[in-house]
Amino acid sequence: SLQFPWQISKMRYAQLVMGPAGSGKSTYCSTIVRHCETIRRQVRVINLDPAAEHFNYPVAIDVRELIHLDDVMEDDELKLGPNGGLVFCMEYLMSHLDWLQDELDEGEDDYFLIDCPGQIELFTHIPVMNQIVDALQRWNFRLCGVFLIDSQFLIDGAKLLSGVLTAMSAMIQLEIPHVNVMSKMDLLTAQQKRKLESYLDVDTDTLLEEVRVDMTSKYFSLNRALASLINDYSLVRLVPLNAKDEDSIGSLLYEIDRAIQYGEDFEPRTQFPEAEDVEES
């Protein structure tokens, strides 16, 4: 019988979890894994960070089985430091994408969290992550970029501008659906949370008034130009995440699923899983 292209290979889905070092990527993956276990939904984690040390959740695919940053840095011929070594590891992965494809094809799972390295240049001007995205899309993945920014870092207006520009750079570079997340909201005081509420839609006029106080006219003009760039593109919206609030986690996951159209082709299920068990028995 005739097969249409979308029937040949099952559609799969993945979140590309990005953000600077310390933004909470591993904690985010752990939070989503725990939440999905609670709602009886399968999700698997892929570690693409060759410098990662340990995880408090199961990792289905680990790039360290292919190449490890420590091994690269100890190589006397390469003579690379941490940053150069990490770039080398990612380029090595690119030249061995068949390994990643074989690992992905082993199971029947269709939803993945891809925990990425925190070296920000991989997402802004080095083409490695673009090439990985292109490969995943060829393998029938629908992808959503999840860019984490530490909410404690965003309380300062100037730092918020910097974080938003970094997120926007990754969005433009990767050209996939994107959700920008304010992580670690559970660590903020009530006063800090109220201040951040005005930032959720990135009101650059408010930000500029804040940074004007402690800034010379020359640097204020530069920030005004950067704010104008953010307004002109109107791409960045920030979604708060409180890792201790199941409603906050569920709302964020729903937004990401909607961006990649996850679940739209599922058959309707009963709201109560235990009722299905009774019917089957």
Buried (B, 14 or more C-beta within 10 A) or exposed (E): EEEEEEEEEEEBBBBBBBBBEEBBBBBBBBBBBBBBEEEEEEBBBBBBBBBBEEBEBEBBBBBBEBBBBEEBBEEEEEEBEEEEBBBBBBBBBBEEBEBBEEBBEEEEBBBBBBBBBBBBEBBBEBEBBBBBBEBBEEBBBBBBBBBBBBBBBBBBBBBBBBBBBBBBBBBEBBEBBBBBBBBBBBBBEEEBBEBBEEBEEBEBEEBBEBBBEEBEEEEBEEBBEBBEBBEEEEBBEBBBBBBEEBEBBEEBBEBBBBBBEBEEEEEEEEEEEEEEEEEEE
